[in-house]
Structures are given as structure tokens and as C-alpha cells.
Amino acid sequence: MKKLRYLIAVVFVLMLIGAGFAGCGNARWGTSAGVDVVWGPGGPRVQPNISMGVYNGGRW
């Protein structure tokens, strides 16, 4: 009985890992760099902006 529960747990974890790989299969790294203009009480300021993330592209 203990081995059966262990086997069911292992199969369930493998299924979750497989679903994760299938869901993120066409994801791509995306980077962007630029400047933001921020308006404050002392006037406009320019702040650098660098970002990196994962983009899925909205594909099915």
C-alpha cells in the first residue's frame, strides 16, 4: 500500500513537470532598454530603464 501511494505521487509529479514544459515550450526571453521621462515638482527628469523577462507571445 505504501509503495502504491509513492508510485501515484511520483506519477503525479511527473505529470505536473510535463505540463509545465508543454506550457512554457514556446516562451522566449525578452529584454528592453530605454529611458523614462518622469515629471516631478522640480521639472522633468530622465531615468534609465532596463528590463528582462519571459514572453510567451499569446500563442496557443
N, C-alpha and C positions, 0 to 999 in steps of 0.2 A: 504494500500500500504506500509506503514511504517513497519507494522508487518511482511509482506511478505519478505521485504528486511532483516529484523532482523532474520527471520527464515532461509533464504538462507545463511546468514553469519554464523549462528550457525552450520548449517549442514556442511558447507564447512570447518569450523574449526575442527569439529569432524572427518571429513574425513581425514584431514591432521594429526591429532593426531593418528588416526588408522593406517595410512600409516607409520608413524614414529615407532609405536610399532611393526608393521609387519616387517619393515626393520631392526630393531635392536633386533629382537627376539632371535637370537642365538649368540649375541655378548657376549664375556667373558672378564673379567678383566685380564690383564696380567701384571706381574711385573718381573723385572730383576735387578740384581745387579752384579757388577764386577769391573774390573779395566781397564783403558785405558793407553797405553804407548804412550806418546807424545814426539816427538823428537824436540828439540829446540837447540838454539845456545849453551846452557850450557850442552848439553847431554840429554839422555833420562830421562823423569820424569814419575811417575806413578800417575794417577788421579783416584779417586774413581768415579764410575758411578752407579747411582740408577735411574731407570725409572719405570713409571707406566702408563698404557694406556688401551684402549679398543681395543680388537682384534676380528675381525669378521671371520677370518679364510678362507675367499674366498668362502664360501659355498653359494649356490643359494637357 
